Every structure is written in C-alpha cells, then in structure tokens.
Amino acid sequence: MATIIGGIAASHSPTIGFAQDRNKRSDPAWAPIFESFDPVRAWLDEKKPDVLLLVYNDHVTSFFFDHYSAFALGVGARWDVADEGGGARDLPAIGGHPAFAAHVGRALMADEFDMSFFQQRPLDHGCFSPLSMLCPPQGEWPVKLVPLQVGVLQFPIPTARRCYKLGQALRRAIESYPEPLRVALVATGGLSHQVHGERAGFNNTEWDQQFLDLFEQDPERLAAMSHAEYAALGGVEGAEVIMWLIMRGALSAQVRCTHRSYYLPSMTGIATAIYENFAAAPSAAEQVRRQAVAEAQLAGAEALSGAYPFTLERSVKAYRLNHFLHALIDPAVRAAFLADPEAAFERAGLTEQERDLVRRRDWRGLIHYGVIFFMLEKLGAVVGVSNLHIYAAMRGETLEQFQRTRNQPGALYSVAGHDAKELAWDRPSTEAA
C-alpha cells in the first residue's frame, strides 16, 4: 500500500525561484533562502519518495475567475512550467502519476469532498518555486508530482477547518492505494505578507513564529480561526497558510519536527519545515475497508454490458482526442476541419489511431477509445449526422433498426445550430413517411 513518509512545509514566494535561477547563493541577502532548503533537500534525498502530493495555489496564471474551484486535483501525466508574463523558467516538465491521482480523487469524492480535476494546465511559481529547491532536476525530476490547487484568492474560500478535514481525508485516500508508493505531502504558501492596497508590505514575524508553533503542536486551534483573523495577523494574501492545514491533517495527531527555518528578506516570511509521523501504518483490514469505500460508488458498473463510465483514467487516456473534438465548438476551428481534416489532425497532434477513428466516424470505436459521448454529439453536428445515427451505430444497428425501438421513429435530432447547412435527415415526419 502507499505510505505517507512525512510532510514538508515551504513558502512559495517567487523570490525563491528568482534567487535560484540567478545563482544568488553566495549573495548575503539571498543565502539564507538556500540554507533553509538544504536540510529539506537532504531529507528528500534520504527518504526517496516516489510521489510528491503538493498543495499550492495558482496565482491567476492557469486558473481564472470564469471557473474558480475550491479544490482542484491534478490528474494528468505531465506538468509544464507556466509562463507568468516574462517567459517560463528554464525547467523541464515534471511527470504526474495519473493512476494514483485518480484513486485519490475517487476516495476524496467518496468522502464527500466535491473535487474538481484538471489536466494540461501549466503550474506557476506556487509549485515550481519551492519544487526546484526541494529536488532540482538533473535532466529529469527524481519524483512524480500530483498537484492540489486550492482557490484562496477569490472569497469565499475554503475554511481553515475544511482544509484540515481535507487533509484527514487525504490520509485515508493515500493509505488505501494498493500499490507500494512512498508519498510525501508538501504544503506551500505564506508566511505573513500582503501584496495589495495601502497595507502592501505588511508582515508579522511574531505571528509567523506562533503559527509555526501551533501548526506543530495545536493545529485544532488554527483550524478554528476565521479568514479575517488570518488576514489581520498575517496579511490578506498571508491567509493562504490555511493550505498548510491540508498537509497537517494528513499527518498523525502528534508529529516530530526535524527541521524548521524562517527568514524575512522583503515581502514574505519564508519558512521551511519537515514533519514526520508518530502514527503506525493502518492495518490490512483498515486498508481494505478504506479501499472499499473509495471504490464503492462504481462497484458493479463494470458488469453493465456496453456501458463505459467516463472515469478519470479514461479522461487522461483520451484527453488529446476529446480536446480536439471539443474545439469544434469554435466556428473557425470547425471550418478549418471541414476544409482540410488532415491538416486539422496534424495541428492537433493526433495519433494515427485517433485520426482513423475520426475519419471513419467510428462512433463505437471512439467510445471504446475513451471519448465521451458529448464529443461525438458535437462531431455529428459538424458533419451532418444526427444523434440517432450515432446511437444506432454504437449499438451495431442500422438507423432503421434502431428507430423501430423508439416511440417516434421519425424524431431525428442533433445539437446543430444556425451554422448547419440543410440536413438530409431533417424533414417533417409526414415527408419521412
């Protein structure tokens, strides 16, 4: 089973990545930052985790306010470095762990946390600023990454208590994963800072030290605090330290702090810390029970002949093809596709198998591959095929055979709108008769 080897806390100020990229280790103003990360890097080198589950907040780089989620779990196979305005940092992409992430996602949903899930979004300094200090890549990264993005910039945001409870659920999720993974949880953000308004530049070193004490010894007290209390003590943006409680909730009630540092060079109190568990691993029976909870909602669905629930695993596998078909909602994209399908396939980087499925309008094959039906519906609208034609093909029937199973055989339809040309099948039922 997967085991939690400990928790790491690290600020994610962009100053960290800036100092690293510009080789500031020997500069007295920057040297304490490097020194604070050295013991954490040594701990990771010793413990050798397989996966880092990293809790962070995006800084309106890859997540915008058209859809802003409280908790978004990254389930993709690869994570690129985001361009935050001046070009991306010179770091390679880091690999994800889709199977582990999908299990964690199922378990959290079964534990009644309404998660969002994301793929193909680059990660900004909230992830890569500390990550590049924790385990700098030598050509490639030594670990896999599962990012957990917390929406803490647009109020209302999750309560501190909710973050703590999510951490407790994370522990149950991780420890019910059947493969022998070594997992370290990383919490990022803070400490005290405010970067907007007349209060910009606010810091509170006394609170920062008290927060670190309470985090280790009395997290319940931190979980009971309101956002306004966090903002008053540590700055409005400094209230993002509630994310640390996700990591703390995933650890045992008592922990051993083996490293702790603090430095305030300018705008943000920068801290690093390592926490190790006292608790024993769950028993075999407890692990089986937790895994059963995680898998309970779809247990038995595999016995439904001809049904393929759109799981996270299917979503990750067929992301590229689903994305290609989804893009057909853009008039310019669908016009280009109709004018030259092969060029459209090439631009999208589709594999030969994916291209062949679309060329042949292999509706059943597309479903088997992992395409969700609602992308088939969109493709049908673009190429002039009704939903009923698609349903029939998926069942291995002619349209006429399928229509005989309907109450109104002449009721053909699609989601095509005003751009669609006259459809050969779209005739009044009296004409069809």
C-alpha positions as CSV (number, residue, x, y, z in Angstrom):
1,M,0.0,0.0,0.0
2,A,1.0,3.6,-0.3
3,T,2.6,5.2,2.8
4,I,3.0,8.8,3.9
5,I,6.6,9.3,4.8
6,G,6.1,12.8,6.1
7,G,5.2,16.3,5.4
8,I,7.1,19.3,4.1
9,A,6.1,23.0,4.5
10,A,7.7,25.5,2.2
11,S,6.9,29.1,1.2
12,H,6.4,29.6,-2.5
13,S,7.4,33.2,-2.9
14,P,8.7,33.9,-6.5
15,T,11.8,35.3,-4.8
16,I,12.8,31.7,-4.2
17,G,12.9,30.8,-7.9
18,F,14.4,34.1,-8.8
19,A,17.3,33.6,-6.4
20,Q,17.9,30.1,-7.7
21,D,17.8,31.0,-11.4
22,R,20.2,33.8,-11.0
23,N,22.7,31.9,-8.8
24,K,22.3,34.1,-5.7
25,R,23.5,31.5,-3.2
26,S,26.7,33.5,-2.4
27,D,24.8,36.8,-2.0
28,P,24.3,37.5,1.7
29,A,20.7,38.8,1.1
30,W,19.7,35.5,-0.6
31,A,21.9,32.9,1.1
32,P,19.5,32.2,4.0
33,I,16.9,31.0,1.5
34,F,19.2,28.4,0.1
35,E,20.3,27.4,3.6
36,S,16.7,26.9,4.7
37,F,16.0,24.5,1.8
38,D,19.3,22.4,2.1
39,P,18.1,20.2,5.0
40,V,14.7,19.6,3.3
41,R,16.5,18.5,0.1
42,A,18.8,16.3,2.1
43,W,15.7,14.7,3.8
44,L,14.1,14.0,0.4
45,D,17.4,12.5,-0.9
46,E,17.4,10.2,2.1
47,K,13.7,9.2,2.1
48,K,13.4,9.0,-1.7
49,P,9.6,9.5,-2.1
50,D,8.0,8.2,-5.3
51,V,5.4,10.9,-5.4
52,L,5.1,14.4,-4.0
53,L,1.5,15.5,-3.4
54,L,1.9,19.2,-3.5
55,V,-0.7,21.6,-2.2
56,Y,-0.5,25.1,-3.7
57,N,-2.5,28.0,-5.1
58,D,-2.2,29.2,-8.6
59,H,-1.7,33.0,-8.9
60,V,-4.3,33.6,-11.7
61,T,-2.0,32.0,-14.2
62,S,-3.6,28.8,-15.3
63,F,-6.9,29.2,-13.4
64,F,-9.0,32.3,-13.9
65,F,-12.3,33.6,-12.5
66,D,-14.5,32.3,-15.2
67,H,-14.4,29.0,-13.3
68,Y,-12.8,29.1,-9.9
69,S,-12.7,26.0,-7.8
70,A,-12.1,25.5,-4.1
71,F,-10.1,22.2,-4.5
72,A,-8.7,21.1,-7.9
73,L,-6.7,17.9,-8.1
74,G,-4.2,17.5,-11.0
75,V,-4.7,14.1,-12.6
76,G,-2.6,14.5,-15.7
77,A,0.6,12.7,-16.9
78,R,2.8,15.8,-17.3
79,W,3.1,19.2,-15.8
80,D,4.8,22.0,-17.7
81,V,6.2,25.2,-16.2
82,A,3.9,28.2,-16.6
83,D,4.8,31.5,-18.3
84,E,3.7,34.1,-15.8
85,G,4.5,37.1,-18.1
86,G,8.2,37.1,-18.8
87,G,8.7,33.6,-20.2
88,A,8.7,30.3,-18.4
89,R,11.6,29.3,-16.1
90,D,14.2,27.0,-17.7
91,L,12.9,23.9,-16.0
92,P,11.8,20.6,-17.6
93,A,8.2,19.4,-17.3
94,I,7.7,17.0,-14.4
95,G,5.8,13.7,-14.7
96,G,2.5,13.1,-13.0
97,H,1.0,9.9,-11.6
98,P,-2.4,9.6,-13.1
99,A,-3.3,6.2,-11.6
100,F,-2.5,7.3,-8.1
101,A,-4.2,10.7,-8.6
102,A,-7.4,9.0,-10.0
103,H,-7.5,6.8,-6.9
104,V,-7.1,9.8,-4.6
105,G,-9.8,11.7,-6.5
106,R,-12.3,8.8,-6.2
107,A,-11.5,8.4,-2.5
108,L,-12.0,12.1,-1.8
109,M,-15.3,12.2,-3.7
110,A,-16.4,9.1,-1.8
111,D,-15.5,11.0,1.4
112,E,-17.9,13.8,0.3
113,F,-15.3,16.3,-0.9
114,D,-16.6,17.9,-4.1
115,M,-13.3,18.0,-6.0
116,S,-12.5,19.5,-9.4
117,F,-10.0,17.8,-11.6
118,F,-7.6,19.3,-14.1
119,Q,-5.1,18.3,-16.8
120,Q,-2.9,20.1,-19.3
121,R,-2.5,23.3,-17.2
122,P,1.0,24.6,-16.6
123,L,2.0,25.2,-13.0
124,D,3.2,28.5,-11.8
125,H,5.6,29.6,-9.0
126,G,3.1,28.3,-6.4
127,C,4.5,24.8,-7.4
128,F,7.8,25.3,-9.1
129,S,9.4,28.0,-6.9
130,P,9.7,25.6,-3.9
131,L,9.9,22.4,-6.0
132,S,13.0,23.4,-7.9
133,M,14.7,23.9,-4.5
134,L,13.4,20.7,-3.0
135,C,14.5,18.3,-5.7
136,P,16.3,20.2,-8.5
137,P,16.2,18.1,-11.7
138,Q,19.3,16.6,-13.2
139,G,17.9,16.3,-16.7
140,E,14.7,15.0,-15.3
141,W,12.9,15.2,-12.0
142,P,13.6,12.4,-9.4
143,V,9.9,12.2,-8.3
144,K,6.4,12.3,-9.7
145,L,4.1,15.1,-8.9
146,V,0.4,15.3,-8.0
147,P,-0.7,18.9,-7.6
148,L,-3.6,20.0,-5.5
149,Q,-4.7,23.6,-6.3
150,V,-6.6,25.5,-3.6
151,G,-8.7,28.5,-4.6
152,V,-7.6,31.0,-1.9
153,L,-7.7,34.3,-3.9
154,Q,-11.4,35.0,-4.6
155,F,-13.5,35.0,-1.5
156,P,-15.4,33.0,-0.3
157,I,-12.6,30.4,0.1
158,P,-12.5,27.1,2.0
159,T,-12.4,27.5,5.7
160,A,-9.3,26.5,7.7
161,R,-11.3,23.7,9.2
162,R,-12.3,22.4,5.8
163,C,-8.7,22.3,4.7
164,Y,-7.8,20.4,7.9
165,K,-10.6,17.9,7.2
166,L,-9.5,17.5,3.6
167,G,-6.0,16.6,4.9
168,Q,-7.6,13.9,7.1
169,A,-9.4,12.5,4.1
170,L,-6.2,12.7,2.0
171,R,-4.6,10.4,4.5
172,R,-7.3,7.8,4.2
173,A,-7.2,8.1,0.4
174,I,-3.4,7.7,0.2
175,E,-3.2,4.8,2.6
176,S,-5.9,2.9,0.7
177,Y,-3.9,3.0,-2.6
178,P,-2.9,-0.6,-3.2
179,E,0.5,0.0,-4.8
180,P,3.6,0.4,-2.6
181,L,4.2,4.1,-3.2
182,R,6.2,6.4,-0.8
183,V,4.3,9.7,-0.7
184,A,5.5,13.0,0.8
185,L,3.0,15.8,1.2
186,V,4.2,19.3,0.5
187,A,2.3,22.4,1.7
188,T,3.2,25.7,0.1
189,G,2.4,29.4,0.6
190,G,3.0,32.2,3.1
191,L,4.0,33.1,5.6
192,S,2.8,36.6,6.5
193,H,2.5,39.0,3.6
194,Q,0.2,41.4,1.9
195,V,0.8,42.5,-1.7
196,H,-2.1,44.8,-2.4
197,G,-3.5,48.1,-1.2
198,E,-2.2,50.6,1.3
199,R,-1.3,47.7,3.6
200,A,1.1,46.2,1.0
201,G,4.3,45.2,2.6
202,F,2.7,44.1,5.9
203,N,4.5,41.4,7.9
204,N,4.2,40.0,11.3
205,T,7.2,37.9,12.4
206,E,5.7,37.3,15.8
207,W,2.6,35.7,14.3
208,D,4.7,33.7,11.9
209,Q,6.6,32.1,14.7
210,Q,3.4,31.5,16.7
211,F,1.8,29.9,13.6
212,L,4.7,27.5,13.2
213,D,4.4,26.5,16.9
214,L,0.7,26.0,16.7
215,F,1.0,24.1,13.4
216,E,3.2,21.5,15.0
217,Q,1.5,21.4,18.5
218,D,-2.1,22.5,18.2
219,P,-3.5,22.5,14.7
220,E,-7.0,22.4,16.0
221,R,-6.6,26.0,17.2
222,L,-5.5,27.1,13.7
223,A,-8.4,25.2,12.2
224,A,-10.9,27.2,14.3
225,M,-9.7,30.6,13.1
226,S,-11.6,32.7,10.5
227,H,-10.2,34.2,7.4
228,A,-10.5,37.6,8.9
229,E,-8.3,36.5,11.8
230,Y,-5.7,35.1,9.5
231,A,-5.8,38.3,7.4
232,A,-5.4,40.5,10.5
233,L,-2.5,38.6,11.8
234,G,-0.7,37.6,8.6
235,G,-2.0,39.8,5.8
236,V,-4.8,39.1,3.3
237,E,-2.6,37.1,1.0
238,G,-0.8,35.5,4.0
239,A,-4.1,33.9,4.8
240,E,-3.2,31.3,2.2
241,V,-1.4,29.4,5.0
242,I,-4.7,27.6,5.6
243,M,-3.4,25.3,2.8
244,W,-0.7,24.1,5.2
245,L,-3.5,22.5,7.3
246,I,-4.2,20.1,4.4
247,M,-0.7,18.7,4.9
248,R,-1.0,18.8,8.7
249,G,-4.4,17.0,8.6
250,A,-2.9,14.1,6.6
251,L,-0.3,13.5,9.4
252,S,-0.7,12.0,12.8
253,A,-2.0,14.0,15.7
254,Q,1.5,14.2,17.1
255,V,4.4,14.8,14.8
256,R,8.1,15.2,15.1
257,C,9.5,18.4,13.6
258,T,13.0,17.6,12.4
259,H,13.8,20.9,10.7
260,R,12.4,24.5,10.9
261,S,13.7,27.7,9.4
262,Y,12.4,31.3,9.0
263,Y,13.7,34.2,7.0
264,L,12.1,37.6,6.1
265,P,14.1,39.2,3.3
266,S,11.5,41.5,1.9
267,M,7.8,41.0,1.3
268,T,7.1,37.5,2.5
269,G,8.1,35.5,5.6
270,I,9.8,32.5,4.1
271,A,9.7,29.2,6.1
272,T,10.6,25.6,5.6
273,A,9.9,22.7,7.9
274,I,9.8,18.9,7.9
275,Y,7.3,16.9,9.9
276,E,7.5,13.1,10.5
277,N,4.6,10.9,11.7
278,F,4.4,9.1,15.0
279,A,1.4,7.0,13.9
280,A,1.7,3.4,12.7
281,A,0.5,2.4,9.3
282,P,-3.1,1.2,9.1
283,S,-3.8,-2.5,9.5
284,A,-4.5,-4.7,6.5
285,A,-8.2,-4.8,7.4
286,E,-8.4,-1.0,7.7
287,Q,-6.7,-0.6,4.4
288,V,-9.2,-3.0,2.7
289,R,-12.1,-1.1,4.3
290,R,-10.8,2.3,3.1
291,Q,-10.2,1.0,-0.4
292,A,-13.8,-0.4,-0.5
293,V,-15.1,3.0,0.4
294,A,-13.1,4.6,-2.4
295,E,-14.3,2.1,-5.0
296,A,-17.9,1.6,-3.7
297,Q,-19.7,4.1,-6.0
298,L,-18.9,2.4,-9.2
299,A,-18.6,-1.2,-7.8
300,G,-20.6,-3.4,-10.1
301,A,-20.7,-1.0,-13.0
302,E,-18.2,-3.0,-14.9
303,A,-20.8,-5.7,-15.3
304,L,-23.1,-3.5,-17.3
305,S,-22.5,-4.7,-20.8
306,G,-22.0,-1.9,-23.3
307,A,-21.6,0.8,-20.7
308,Y,-18.3,2.8,-20.2
309,P,-18.5,5.3,-17.3
310,F,-16.3,8.3,-18.1
311,T,-13.7,7.9,-15.4
312,L,-10.6,9.9,-14.7
313,E,-8.5,7.2,-16.2
314,R,-10.5,7.4,-19.5
315,S,-10.3,11.1,-19.4
316,V,-6.5,11.1,-19.1
317,K,-6.0,8.5,-21.8
318,A,-8.2,10.2,-24.4
319,Y,-7.6,13.8,-23.4
320,R,-6.0,14.8,-26.7
321,L,-8.8,13.4,-28.8
322,N,-11.6,14.8,-26.6
323,H,-9.9,18.2,-26.7
324,F,-9.7,18.1,-30.5
325,L,-13.4,17.3,-30.8
326,H,-14.3,19.8,-28.1
327,A,-12.5,22.6,-30.1
328,L,-15.1,22.1,-32.9
329,I,-17.4,24.4,-30.9
330,D,-15.3,27.2,-32.3
331,P,-16.6,28.3,-35.7
332,A,-13.1,28.9,-37.1
333,V,-11.8,25.6,-35.9
334,R,-14.7,23.6,-37.4
335,A,-14.5,25.5,-40.7
336,A,-10.8,24.6,-40.9
337,F,-11.6,21.0,-40.0
338,L,-14.2,20.7,-42.7
339,A,-11.9,22.3,-45.3
340,D,-8.9,20.1,-44.5
341,P,-9.4,17.4,-41.9
342,E,-5.9,16.0,-42.3
343,A,-4.3,19.4,-41.6
344,A,-6.5,19.7,-38.6
345,F,-5.4,16.3,-37.3
346,E,-1.8,17.3,-37.8
347,R,-2.2,20.6,-35.9
348,A,-3.7,18.7,-33.0
349,G,-1.0,16.1,-32.9
350,L,-3.5,13.2,-33.1
351,T,-2.1,9.7,-33.4
352,E,-2.8,7.6,-36.5
353,Q,-5.3,5.6,-34.5
354,E,-7.1,8.7,-33.4
355,R,-7.2,10.1,-36.9
356,D,-8.5,6.8,-38.3
357,L,-11.4,6.8,-35.7
358,V,-12.5,10.3,-36.7
359,R,-12.0,9.7,-40.5
360,R,-14.2,6.6,-40.4
361,R,-16.7,8.1,-38.0
362,D,-16.2,5.0,-35.9
363,W,-18.7,6.0,-33.2
364,R,-18.4,2.8,-31.2
365,G,-14.6,2.7,-31.6
366,L,-14.4,6.3,-30.3
367,I,-16.4,5.4,-27.2
368,H,-14.2,2.4,-26.6
369,Y,-11.1,4.5,-27.0
370,G,-12.2,6.9,-24.2
371,V,-14.1,9.7,-26.0
372,I,-17.1,10.9,-24.0
373,F,-20.4,10.8,-25.9
374,F,-20.9,14.5,-25.9
375,M,-17.9,15.0,-28.1
376,L,-19.4,12.5,-30.6
377,E,-22.6,14.6,-30.5
378,K,-20.5,17.7,-31.4
379,L,-18.7,15.9,-34.3
380,G,-22.0,14.7,-35.6
381,A,-23.4,18.2,-35.6
382,V,-20.4,19.4,-37.6
383,V,-20.5,16.6,-40.2
384,G,-24.3,16.5,-40.5
385,V,-25.0,13.2,-38.6
386,S,-28.0,13.0,-36.3
387,N,-27.7,11.8,-32.7
388,L,-29.9,8.8,-33.7
389,H,-27.5,7.7,-36.4
390,I,-24.7,7.7,-33.7
391,Y,-26.8,5.8,-31.2
392,A,-27.6,3.2,-33.8
393,A,-24.0,2.8,-34.8
394,M,-22.9,2.4,-31.2
395,R,-25.4,-0.5,-30.9
396,G,-24.2,-2.1,-34.1
397,E,-27.6,-1.4,-35.8
398,T,-28.8,0.4,-38.9
399,L,-30.7,3.6,-38.3
400,E,-33.9,1.8,-39.4
401,Q,-33.4,-1.0,-36.9
402,F,-32.7,1.5,-34.1
403,Q,-35.7,3.6,-35.0
404,R,-38.0,0.6,-34.6
405,T,-37.1,0.6,-30.9
406,R,-38.2,4.3,-30.4
407,N,-41.7,5.5,-29.7
408,Q,-41.4,8.1,-32.5
409,P,-39.1,6.7,-35.2
410,G,-39.1,9.9,-37.2
411,A,-37.8,12.0,-34.4
412,L,-34.2,12.7,-35.6
413,Y,-32.2,15.5,-34.0
414,S,-28.8,16.9,-33.3
415,V,-27.2,19.8,-31.4
416,A,-26.5,21.6,-34.7
417,G,-27.4,25.3,-34.6
418,H,-27.7,28.1,-37.2
419,D,-24.4,27.4,-38.9
420,A,-25.5,24.0,-40.0
421,K,-26.5,23.5,-43.6
422,E,-29.7,21.8,-44.6
423,L,-29.6,18.3,-43.2
424,A,-30.8,15.5,-45.4
425,W,-32.5,13.7,-42.5
426,D,-34.2,16.8,-41.1
427,R,-37.6,16.6,-42.8
428,P,-41.1,16.8,-41.4
429,S,-42.4,13.4,-40.2
430,T,-45.1,13.5,-42.9
431,E,-42.4,13.7,-45.6
432,A,-40.4,11.0,-43.9
433,A,-43.4,8.7,-44.0
